[in-house]
Amino acid sequence: MRVLCYHSISDAADAWSVPPARFAWQARWLARTLGAARVALSFDDGYADFLHVWPWLREFGFRVMVFAVSAKLGGGADWEGAARLPLLARDDLSALAQQGVEIGAHSATHARLSQLPPEAARAQIVQARAQLEAVTGAPVRRFAYPYSEATPALVEMVRAAGFEQAYVMRSGYGRARLTTRRIPVAGADGALRFALKALTGYASWVDLRMDVRGVPG
Ligand SMILES: [Zn+2]
C-alpha cells in the first residue's frame, strides 16, 4: 500500500500546506489511477483544516490516518518550523475516530526527540499514546516521528511503547515496520510531479539515489 504524507490542506504560505483545490484534484487522480484501496493518506500534526476536506474525502474510501500532537489539541502549531495553524480539538479527534479516521501519535509536543534526554523522549512517546487513547477511546497503534527523526534509540522506544507501526517521511520502498516510509507531498507539487511521486514511489532523484547507494533510513 502506498502511503502519502500530507500536513495542512489550506492556502497557508508554508512549504507543506497543500491548497484545497489541488488536494481535491490529487484525491480524484489517486482514486482513478491507483484505486482508493491501494492508497493510504496520512495527515501529520492534526491541523483543524482537515475538517473541511474530510466530509468529501471519506466518500473515496481511502485509508486515512491523522497523526496528532497530543498535548497541543485545540491549540496551535507553535513548534519549531511549524505553520502556526490551528489544530484539531479533542472533540474533533474523537468524532473523526468514530467516523473511521485512524488516529495515530506524533509525540506530545512535537519536540525534536533526538535532542532530548532519553527519559524525556520516552515520555513524549508514551504520553502521546495514553493521551490520544483517552481522547478517542480507541487503541492508538501507529506513530509518526516528529521531523522524521527515527534514530535507533527512538525506534526502540516506539517499539517498547507498544506501537505496531511507525512512519518516517521519506519516499521509496522501505517497508520496515517501525520505519515505514511515506511519500511527502509539498504545496508546490504540480500535477506532473505529484503523479510521478505517486506512480514511482519517489519524491525526487535525491531519494532514489540514496536508495541506490544504500543510505539507511
Ligand atoms: Zn509534524
Residues whose N, C-alpha, C, O or C-beta is under 5 A from the ligand:
A	BS01	ZN	D44 D45 P146 Y147
